[in-house]
Amino acid sequence: MVHSKEDIIKAIGKNVRKHRKEKKLTIETLSIKASIDYSQLVRIENGKVNTSIYNMFLIAEALNIATYELLLL
């Protein structure tokens, strides 16, 4: 199945939000742990920005999950 760029960006954002909530973290706390600007993390979770692989790595590391878990569609 082919997914659009927008669908993939939104799915990644949903995965970030899901894992963050499972860990009972606020966006602010996760942004600090991942060293990513709060407003950038909000845009990532809302599927408004195509973030870098490096940022996804930082987020996954802060959530103590494997990076590929953020890529599951």
PDB file of N, CA, C and O in Angstrom:
ATOM      1  N   MET A   1       0.838  -1.187   0.000  1.00  0.00           N
ATOM      2  CA  MET A   1       0.000   0.000   0.000  1.00  0.00           C
ATOM      3  C   MET A   1       0.880   1.246   0.000  1.00  0.00           C
ATOM      4  O   MET A   1       1.838   1.333   0.768  1.00  0.00           O
ATOM      5  N   VAL A   2       0.559   2.192  -0.847  1.00  0.00           N
ATOM      6  CA  VAL A   2       1.311   3.432  -0.949  1.00  0.00           C
ATOM      7  C   VAL A   2       0.652   4.475  -0.042  1.00  0.00           C
ATOM      8  O   VAL A   2      -0.564   4.666  -0.065  1.00  0.00           O
ATOM      9  N   HIS A   3       1.474   5.130   0.739  1.00  0.00           N
ATOM     10  CA  HIS A   3       0.987   6.179   1.634  1.00  0.00           C
ATOM     11  C   HIS A   3       1.511   7.520   1.144  1.00  0.00           C
ATOM     12  O   HIS A   3       2.625   7.612   0.628  1.00  0.00           O
ATOM     13  N   SER A   4       0.706   8.550   1.309  1.00  0.00           N
ATOM     14  CA  SER A   4       1.161   9.886   0.929  1.00  0.00           C
ATOM     15  C   SER A   4       2.139  10.407   1.979  1.00  0.00           C
ATOM     16  O   SER A   4       2.184   9.921   3.110  1.00  0.00           O
ATOM     17  N   LYS A   5       2.904  11.387   1.584  1.00  0.00           N
ATOM     18  CA  LYS A   5       3.854  12.025   2.499  1.00  0.00           C
ATOM     19  C   LYS A   5       3.128  12.542   3.731  1.00  0.00           C
ATOM     20  O   LYS A   5       3.606  12.379   4.854  1.00  0.00           O
ATOM     21  N   GLU A   6       1.976  13.164   3.521  1.00  0.00           N
ATOM     22  CA  GLU A   6       1.202  13.728   4.633  1.00  0.00           C
ATOM     23  C   GLU A   6       0.725  12.633   5.579  1.00  0.00           C
ATOM     24  O   GLU A   6       0.747  12.811   6.797  1.00  0.00           O
ATOM     25  N   ASP A   7       0.292  11.497   5.024  1.00  0.00           N
ATOM     26  CA  ASP A   7      -0.159  10.382   5.859  1.00  0.00           C
ATOM     27  C   ASP A   7       0.966   9.859   6.744  1.00  0.00           C
ATOM     28  O   ASP A   7       0.752   9.548   7.916  1.00  0.00           O
ATOM     29  N   ILE A   8       2.149   9.765   6.182  1.00  0.00           N
ATOM     30  CA  ILE A   8       3.297   9.265   6.937  1.00  0.00           C
ATOM     31  C   ILE A   8       3.681  10.235   8.045  1.00  0.00           C
ATOM     32  O   ILE A   8       3.946   9.814   9.171  1.00  0.00           O
ATOM     33  N   ILE A   9       3.713  11.522   7.740  1.00  0.00           N
ATOM     34  CA  ILE A   9       4.066  12.537   8.739  1.00  0.00           C
ATOM     35  C   ILE A   9       3.053  12.526   9.883  1.00  0.00           C
ATOM     36  O   ILE A   9       3.432  12.629  11.049  1.00  0.00           O
ATOM     37  N   LYS A  10       1.765  12.401   9.552  1.00  0.00           N
ATOM     38  CA  LYS A  10       0.723  12.355  10.587  1.00  0.00           C
ATOM     39  C   LYS A  10       0.835  11.083  11.419  1.00  0.00           C
ATOM     40  O   LYS A  10       0.645  11.128  12.635  1.00  0.00           O
ATOM     41  N   ALA A  11       1.138   9.952  10.790  1.00  0.00           N
ATOM     42  CA  ALA A  11       1.270   8.691  11.519  1.00  0.00           C
ATOM     43  C   ALA A  11       2.432   8.745  12.504  1.00  0.00           C
ATOM     44  O   ALA A  11       2.319   8.252  13.627  1.00  0.00           O
ATOM     45  N   ILE A  12       3.536   9.336  12.093  1.00  0.00           N
ATOM     46  CA  ILE A  12       4.682   9.479  12.995  1.00  0.00           C
ATOM     47  C   ILE A  12       4.301  10.348  14.189  1.00  0.00           C
ATOM     48  O   ILE A  12       4.635  10.022  15.328  1.00  0.00           O
ATOM     49  N   GLY A  13       3.606  11.450  13.932  1.00  0.00           N
ATOM     50  CA  GLY A  13       3.157  12.321  15.016  1.00  0.00           C
ATOM     51  C   GLY A  13       2.248  11.600  15.987  1.00  0.00           C
ATOM     52  O   GLY A  13       2.371  11.766  17.200  1.00  0.00           O
ATOM     53  N   LYS A  14       1.334  10.801  15.460  1.00  0.00           N
ATOM     54  CA  LYS A  14       0.428  10.027  16.325  1.00  0.00           C
ATOM     55  C   LYS A  14       1.204   9.028  17.166  1.00  0.00           C
ATOM     56  O   LYS A  14       0.880   8.812  18.334  1.00  0.00           O
ATOM     57  N   ASN A  15       2.226   8.417  16.581  1.00  0.00           N
ATOM     58  CA  ASN A  15       3.051   7.468  17.334  1.00  0.00           C
ATOM     59  C   ASN A  15       3.822   8.163  18.450  1.00  0.00           C
ATOM     60  O   ASN A  15       3.932   7.636  19.557  1.00  0.00           O
ATOM     61  N   VAL A  16       4.355   9.347  18.159  1.00  0.00           N
ATOM     62  CA  VAL A  16       5.061  10.110  19.195  1.00  0.00           C
ATOM     63  C   VAL A  16       4.102  10.393  20.346  1.00  0.00           C
ATOM     64  O   VAL A  16       4.429  10.146  21.507  1.00  0.00           O
ATOM     65  N   ARG A  17       2.927  10.907  20.024  1.00  0.00           N
ATOM     66  CA  ARG A  17       1.937  11.242  21.054  1.00  0.00           C
ATOM     67  C   ARG A  17       1.530   9.998  21.854  1.00  0.00           C
ATOM     68  O   ARG A  17       1.445  10.053  23.081  1.00  0.00           O
ATOM     69  N   LYS A  18       1.281   8.886  21.170  1.00  0.00           N
ATOM     70  CA  LYS A  18       0.867   7.648  21.834  1.00  0.00           C
ATOM     71  C   LYS A  18       1.923   7.188  22.837  1.00  0.00           C
ATOM     72  O   LYS A  18       1.605   6.882  23.986  1.00  0.00           O
ATOM     73  N   HIS A  19       3.169   7.142  22.398  1.00  0.00           N
ATOM     74  CA  HIS A  19       4.243   6.686  23.290  1.00  0.00           C
ATOM     75  C   HIS A  19       4.488   7.682  24.423  1.00  0.00           C
ATOM     76  O   HIS A  19       4.775   7.281  25.551  1.00  0.00           O
ATOM     77  N   ARG A  20       4.374   8.977  24.126  1.00  0.00           N
ATOM     78  CA  ARG A  20       4.559   9.990  25.179  1.00  0.00           C
ATOM     79  C   ARG A  20       3.498   9.821  26.252  1.00  0.00           C
ATOM     80  O   ARG A  20       3.804   9.859  27.443  1.00  0.00           O
ATOM     81  N   LYS A  21       2.251   9.632  25.834  1.00  0.00           N
ATOM     82  CA  LYS A  21       1.160   9.478  26.807  1.00  0.00           C
ATOM     83  C   LYS A  21       1.287   8.175  27.588  1.00  0.00           C
ATOM     84  O   LYS A  21       0.984   8.133  28.781  1.00  0.00           O
ATOM     85  N   GLU A  22       1.735   7.114  26.923  1.00  0.00           N
ATOM     86  CA  GLU A  22       1.956   5.847  27.622  1.00  0.00           C
ATOM     87  C   GLU A  22       2.996   6.006  28.725  1.00  0.00           C
ATOM     88  O   GLU A  22       2.906   5.365  29.771  1.00  0.00           O
ATOM     89  N   LYS A  23       3.981   6.865  28.484  1.00  0.00           N
ATOM     90  CA  LYS A  23       5.029   7.113  29.481  1.00  0.00           C
ATOM     91  C   LYS A  23       4.622   8.202  30.475  1.00  0.00           C
ATOM     92  O   LYS A  23       5.380   8.556  31.378  1.00  0.00           O
ATOM     93  N   LYS A  24       3.392   8.729  30.286  1.00  0.00           N
ATOM     94  CA  LYS A  24       2.847   9.776  31.166  1.00  0.00           C
ATOM     95  C   LYS A  24       3.737  11.014  31.225  1.00  0.00           C
ATOM     96  O   LYS A  24       3.989  11.575  32.291  1.00  0.00           O
ATOM     97  N   LEU A  25       4.207  11.422  30.041  1.00  0.00           N
ATOM     98  CA  LEU A  25       5.044  12.614  29.930  1.00  0.00           C
ATOM     99  C   LEU A  25       4.250  13.745  29.281  1.00  0.00           C
ATOM    100  O   LEU A  25       3.412  13.505  28.411  1.00  0.00           O
ATOM    101  N   THR A  26       4.516  14.962  29.704  1.00  0.00           N
ATOM    102  CA  THR A  26       3.961  16.119  29.023  1.00  0.00           C
ATOM    103  C   THR A  26       4.833  16.419  27.805  1.00  0.00           C
ATOM    104  O   THR A  26       5.964  15.942  27.700  1.00  0.00           O
ATOM    105  N   ILE A  27       4.290  17.210  26.900  1.00  0.00           N
ATOM    106  CA  ILE A  27       5.095  17.624  25.746  1.00  0.00           C
ATOM    107  C   ILE A  27       6.326  18.381  26.234  1.00  0.00           C
ATOM    108  O   ILE A  27       7.423  18.201  25.706  1.00  0.00           O
ATOM    109  N   GLU A  28       6.140  19.218  27.231  1.00  0.00           N
ATOM    110  CA  GLU A  28       7.264  20.001  27.754  1.00  0.00           C
ATOM    111  C   GLU A  28       8.367  19.087  28.304  1.00  0.00           C
ATOM    112  O   GLU A  28       9.548  19.300  28.031  1.00  0.00           O
ATOM    113  N   THR A  29       7.980  18.085  29.066  1.00  0.00           N
ATOM    114  CA  THR A  29       8.973  17.171  29.628  1.00  0.00           C
ATOM    115  C   THR A  29       9.697  16.411  28.533  1.00  0.00           C
ATOM    116  O   THR A  29      10.921  16.279  28.567  1.00  0.00           O
ATOM    117  N   LEU A  30       8.943  15.909  27.557  1.00  0.00           N
ATOM    118  CA  LEU A  30       9.586  15.188  26.456  1.00  0.00           C
ATOM    119  C   LEU A  30      10.507  16.105  25.659  1.00  0.00           C
ATOM    120  O   LEU A  30      11.591  15.690  25.250  1.00  0.00           O
ATOM    121  N   SER A  31      10.090  17.335  25.437  1.00  0.00           N
ATOM    122  CA  SER A  31      10.943  18.254  24.674  1.00  0.00           C
ATOM    123  C   SER A  31      12.267  18.503  25.398  1.00  0.00           C
ATOM    124  O   SER A  31      13.315  18.621  24.764  1.00  0.00           O
ATOM    125  N   ILE A  32      12.213  18.579  26.699  1.00  0.00           N
ATOM    126  CA  ILE A  32      13.441  18.770  27.482  1.00  0.00           C
ATOM    127  C   ILE A  32      14.307  17.522  27.412  1.00  0.00           C
ATOM    128  O   ILE A  32      15.509  17.612  27.166  1.00  0.00           O
ATOM    129  N   LYS A  33      13.693  16.342  27.630  1.00  0.00           N
ATOM    130  CA  LYS A  33      14.452  15.085  27.598  1.00  0.00           C
ATOM    131  C   LYS A  33      15.074  14.829  26.233  1.00  0.00           C
ATOM    132  O   LYS A  33      16.173  14.281  26.141  1.00  0.00           O
ATOM    133  N   ALA A  34      14.370  15.228  25.164  1.00  0.00           N
ATOM    134  CA  ALA A  34      14.855  14.975  23.808  1.00  0.00           C
ATOM    135  C   ALA A  34      15.693  16.126  23.259  1.00  0.00           C
ATOM    136  O   ALA A  34      16.250  16.019  22.166  1.00  0.00           O
ATOM    137  N   SER A  35      15.787  17.219  24.003  1.00  0.00           N
ATOM    138  CA  SER A  35      16.514  18.420  23.547  1.00  0.00           C
ATOM    139  C   SER A  35      15.961  18.941  22.228  1.00  0.00           C
ATOM    140  O   SER A  35      16.710  19.317  21.326  1.00  0.00           O
ATOM    141  N   ILE A  36      14.626  18.957  22.133  1.00  0.00           N
ATOM    142  CA  ILE A  36      13.928  19.491  20.967  1.00  0.00           C
ATOM    143  C   ILE A  36      13.028  20.618  21.441  1.00  0.00           C
ATOM    144  O   ILE A  36      12.362  20.495  22.469  1.00  0.00           O
ATOM    145  N   ASP A  37      13.005  21.705  20.705  1.00  0.00           N
ATOM    146  CA  ASP A  37      12.173  22.848  21.056  1.00  0.00           C
ATOM    147  C   ASP A  37      10.715  22.425  21.239  1.00  0.00           C
ATOM    148  O   ASP A  37      10.185  21.649  20.445  1.00  0.00           O
ATOM    149  N   TYR A  38      10.080  22.932  22.275  1.00  0.00           N
ATOM    150  CA  TYR A  38       8.688  22.604  22.590  1.00  0.00           C
ATOM    151  C   TYR A  38       7.771  22.798  21.391  1.00  0.00           C
ATOM    152  O   TYR A  38       6.990  21.908  21.056  1.00  0.00           O
ATOM    153  N   SER A  39       7.861  23.960  20.740  1.00  0.00           N
ATOM    154  CA  SER A  39       6.965  24.236  19.616  1.00  0.00           C
ATOM    155  C   SER A  39       7.232  23.292  18.445  1.00  0.00           C
ATOM    156  O   SER A  39       6.305  22.945  17.713  1.00  0.00           O
ATOM    157  N   GLN A  40       8.467  22.877  18.260  1.00  0.00           N
ATOM    158  CA  GLN A  40       8.805  21.909  17.212  1.00  0.00           C
ATOM    159  C   GLN A  40       8.161  20.556  17.524  1.00  0.00           C
ATOM    160  O   GLN A  40       7.615  19.904  16.633  1.00  0.00           O
ATOM    161  N   LEU A  41       8.225  20.141  18.776  1.00  0.00           N
ATOM    162  CA  LEU A  41       7.627  18.868  19.167  1.00  0.00           C
ATOM    163  C   LEU A  41       6.103  18.904  18.997  1.00  0.00           C
ATOM    164  O   LEU A  41       5.502  17.907  18.598  1.00  0.00           O
ATOM    165  N   VAL A  42       5.487  20.032  19.294  1.00  0.00           N
ATOM    166  CA  VAL A  42       4.043  20.179  19.071  1.00  0.00           C
ATOM    167  C   VAL A  42       3.732  19.988  17.589  1.00  0.00           C
ATOM    168  O   VAL A  42       2.785  19.284  17.239  1.00  0.00           O
ATOM    169  N   ARG A  43       4.522  20.610  16.723  1.00  0.00           N
ATOM    170  CA  ARG A  43       4.306  20.470  15.276  1.00  0.00           C
ATOM    171  C   ARG A  43       4.520  19.033  14.809  1.00  0.00           C
ATOM    172  O   ARG A  43       3.805  18.555  13.928  1.00  0.00           O
ATOM    173  N   ILE A  44       5.497  18.344  15.389  1.00  0.00           N
ATOM    174  CA  ILE A  44       5.742  16.944  15.041  1.00  0.00           C
ATOM    175  C   ILE A  44       4.531  16.099  15.428  1.00  0.00           C
ATOM    176  O   ILE A  44       4.030  15.320  14.617  1.00  0.00           O
ATOM    177  N   GLU A  45       4.062  16.253  16.666  1.00  0.00           N
ATOM    178  CA  GLU A  45       2.919  15.463  17.133  1.00  0.00           C
ATOM    179  C   GLU A  45       1.657  15.748  16.323  1.00  0.00           C
ATOM    180  O   GLU A  45       0.833  14.857  16.118  1.00  0.00           O
ATOM    181  N   ASN A  46       1.510  16.963  15.873  1.00  0.00           N
ATOM    182  CA  ASN A  46       0.324  17.336  15.104  1.00  0.00           C
ATOM    183  C   ASN A  46       0.460  17.017  13.617  1.00  0.00           C
ATOM    184  O   ASN A  46      -0.447  17.306  12.836  1.00  0.00           O
ATOM    185  N   GLY A  47       1.579  16.428  13.223  1.00  0.00           N
ATOM    186  CA  GLY A  47       1.783  16.058  11.828  1.00  0.00           C
ATOM    187  C   GLY A  47       1.917  17.251  10.905  1.00  0.00           C
ATOM    188  O   GLY A  47       1.548  17.181   9.733  1.00  0.00           O
ATOM    189  N   LYS A  48       2.447  18.353  11.434  1.00  0.00           N
ATOM    190  CA  LYS A  48       2.581  19.588  10.661  1.00  0.00           C
ATOM    191  C   LYS A  48       3.976  19.803  10.101  1.00  0.00           C
ATOM    192  O   LYS A  48       4.195  20.723   9.314  1.00  0.00           O
ATOM    193  N   VAL A  49       4.928  18.955  10.504  1.00  0.00           N
ATOM    194  CA  VAL A  49       6.300  19.160  10.060  1.00  0.00           C
ATOM    195  C   VAL A  49       6.948  17.808   9.769  1.00  0.00           C
ATOM    196  O   VAL A  49       6.732  16.833  10.488  1.00  0.00           O
ATOM    197  N   ASN A  50       7.727  17.769   8.725  1.00  0.00           N
ATOM    198  CA  ASN A  50       8.487  16.579   8.349  1.00  0.00           C
ATOM    199  C   ASN A  50       9.815  16.653   9.090  1.00  0.00           C
ATOM    200  O   ASN A  50      10.743  17.326   8.640  1.00  0.00           O
ATOM    201  N   THR A  51       9.908  15.975  10.206  1.00  0.00           N
ATOM    202  CA  THR A  51      11.088  16.086  11.046  1.00  0.00           C
ATOM    203  C   THR A  51      12.233  15.210  10.541  1.00  0.00           C
ATOM    204  O   THR A  51      12.036  14.342   9.690  1.00  0.00           O
ATOM    205  N   SER A  52      13.391  15.441  11.059  1.00  0.00           N
ATOM    206  CA  SER A  52      14.578  14.692  10.632  1.00  0.00           C
ATOM    207  C   SER A  52      14.655  13.335  11.330  1.00  0.00           C
ATOM    208  O   SER A  52      14.043  13.115  12.376  1.00  0.00           O
ATOM    209  N   ILE A  53      15.412  12.448  10.729  1.00  0.00           N
ATOM    210  CA  ILE A  53      15.676  11.144  11.346  1.00  0.00           C
ATOM    211  C   ILE A  53      16.371  11.353  12.688  1.00  0.00           C
ATOM    212  O   ILE A  53      16.107  10.634  13.652  1.00  0.00           O
ATOM    213  N   TYR A  54      17.258  12.339  12.744  1.00  0.00           N
ATOM    214  CA  TYR A  54      17.970  12.600  13.996  1.00  0.00           C
ATOM    215  C   TYR A  54      16.995  12.991  15.098  1.00  0.00           C
ATOM    216  O   TYR A  54      17.123  12.518  16.227  1.00  0.00           O
ATOM    217  N   ASN A  55      16.016  13.855  14.788  1.00  0.00           N
ATOM    218  CA  ASN A  55      15.022  14.232  15.797  1.00  0.00           C
ATOM    219  C   ASN A  55      14.198  13.025  16.222  1.00  0.00           C
ATOM    220  O   ASN A  55      13.867  12.881  17.400  1.00  0.00           O
ATOM    221  N   MET A  56      13.867  12.166  15.278  1.00  0.00           N
ATOM    222  CA  MET A  56      13.120  10.962  15.633  1.00  0.00           C
ATOM    223  C   MET A  56      13.953  10.071  16.549  1.00  0.00           C
ATOM    224  O   MET A  56      13.419   9.467  17.479  1.00  0.00           O
ATOM    225  N   PHE A  57      15.246   9.987  16.296  1.00  0.00           N
ATOM    226  CA  PHE A  57      16.142   9.229  17.160  1.00  0.00           C
ATOM    227  C   PHE A  57      16.144   9.829  18.569  1.00  0.00           C
ATOM    228  O   PHE A  57      16.047   9.098  19.555  1.00  0.00           O
ATOM    229  N   LEU A  58      16.256  11.165  18.665  1.00  0.00           N
ATOM    230  CA  LEU A  58      16.270  11.823  19.974  1.00  0.00           C
ATOM    231  C   LEU A  58      14.964  11.590  20.735  1.00  0.00           C
ATOM    232  O   LEU A  58      14.975  11.347  21.941  1.00  0.00           O
ATOM    233  N   ILE A  59      13.848  11.667  20.023  1.00  0.00           N
ATOM    234  CA  ILE A  59      12.545  11.443  20.652  1.00  0.00           C
ATOM    235  C   ILE A  59      12.442  10.002  21.144  1.00  0.00           C
ATOM    236  O   ILE A  59      12.037   9.755  22.280  1.00  0.00           O
ATOM    237  N   ALA A  60      12.808   9.059  20.291  1.00  0.00           N
ATOM    238  CA  ALA A  60      12.740   7.644  20.676  1.00  0.00           C
ATOM    239  C   ALA A  60      13.634   7.356  21.877  1.00  0.00           C
ATOM    240  O   ALA A  60      13.246   6.637  22.798  1.00  0.00           O
ATOM    241  N   GLU A  61      14.819   7.920  21.852  1.00  0.00           N
ATOM    242  CA  GLU A  61      15.741   7.717  22.978  1.00  0.00           C
ATOM    243  C   GLU A  61      15.152   8.281  24.265  1.00  0.00           C
ATOM    244  O   GLU A  61      15.252   7.646  25.315  1.00  0.00           O
ATOM    245  N   ALA A  62      14.538   9.464  24.202  1.00  0.00           N
ATOM    246  CA  ALA A  62      13.927  10.078  25.378  1.00  0.00           C
ATOM    247  C   ALA A  62      12.733   9.258  25.875  1.00  0.00           C
ATOM    248  O   ALA A  62      12.430   9.249  27.068  1.00  0.00           O
ATOM    249  N   LEU A  63      12.060   8.569  24.946  1.00  0.00           N
ATOM    250  CA  LEU A  63      10.915   7.729  25.308  1.00  0.00           C
ATOM    251  C   LEU A  63      11.342   6.307  25.682  1.00  0.00           C
ATOM    252  O   LEU A  63      10.519   5.498  26.109  1.00  0.00           O
ATOM    253  N   ASN A  64      12.623   6.013  25.521  1.00  0.00           N
ATOM    254  CA  ASN A  64      13.176   4.691  25.800  1.00  0.00           C
ATOM    255  C   ASN A  64      12.503   3.613  24.943  1.00  0.00           C
ATOM    256  O   ASN A  64      12.117   2.550  25.429  1.00  0.00           O
ATOM    257  N   ILE A  65      12.379   3.930  23.647  1.00  0.00           N
ATOM    258  CA  ILE A  65      11.838   2.981  22.666  1.00  0.00           C
ATOM    259  C   ILE A  65      12.784   2.948  21.470  1.00  0.00           C
ATOM    260  O   ILE A  65      13.662   3.800  21.332  1.00  0.00           O
ATOM    261  N   ALA A  66      12.592   1.961  20.618  1.00  0.00           N
ATOM    262  CA  ALA A  66      13.381   1.884  19.380  1.00  0.00           C
ATOM    263  C   ALA A  66      12.838   2.896  18.374  1.00  0.00           C
ATOM    264  O   ALA A  66      11.629   3.113  18.299  1.00  0.00           O
ATOM    265  N   THR A  67      13.714   3.503  17.616  1.00  0.00           N
ATOM    266  CA  THR A  67      13.314   4.517  16.640  1.00  0.00           C
ATOM    267  C   THR A  67      12.272   3.978  15.664  1.00  0.00           C
ATOM    268  O   THR A  67      11.351   4.699  15.281  1.00  0.00           O
ATOM    269  N   TYR A  68      12.410   2.723  15.260  1.00  0.00           N
ATOM    270  CA  TYR A  68      11.461   2.179  14.268  1.00  0.00           C
ATOM    271  C   TYR A  68      10.020   2.189  14.785  1.00  0.00           C
ATOM    272  O   TYR A  68       9.082   2.187  13.987  1.00  0.00           O
ATOM    273  N   GLU A  69       9.830   2.199  16.110  1.00  0.00           N
ATOM    274  CA  GLU A  69       8.478   2.218  16.662  1.00  0.00           C
ATOM    275  C   GLU A  69       7.728   3.494  16.283  1.00  0.00           C
ATOM    276  O   GLU A  69       6.497   3.507  16.248  1.00  0.00           O
ATOM    277  N   LEU A  70       8.462   4.554  16.003  1.00  0.00           N
ATOM    278  CA  LEU A  70       7.818   5.804  15.583  1.00  0.00           C
ATOM    279  C   LEU A  70       7.414   5.755  14.115  1.00  0.00           C
ATOM    280  O   LEU A  70       6.622   6.579  13.658  1.00  0.00           O
ATOM    281  N   LEU A  71       7.960   4.783  13.372  1.00  0.00           N
ATOM    282  CA  LEU A  71       7.706   4.688  11.932  1.00  0.00           C
ATOM    283  C   LEU A  71       6.587   3.714  11.572  1.00  0.00           C
ATOM    284  O   LEU A  71       6.200   3.617  10.407  1.00  0.00           O
ATOM    285  N   LEU A  72       6.073   3.005  12.550  1.00  0.00           N
ATOM    286  CA  LEU A  72       5.030   2.021  12.253  1.00  0.00           C
ATOM    287  C   LEU A  72       3.757   2.727  11.796  1.00  0.00           C
ATOM    288  O   LEU A  72       3.262   3.644  12.451  1.00  0.00           O
ATOM    289  N   LEU A  73       3.239   2.273  10.648  1.00  0.00           N
ATOM    290  CA  LEU A  73       2.040   2.903  10.082  1.00  0.00           C
ATOM    291  C   LEU A  73       0.803   2.130  10.439  1.00  0.00           C
ATOM    292  O   LEU A  73      -0.299   2.514  10.048  1.00  0.00           O
TER     293      LEU A  73
END
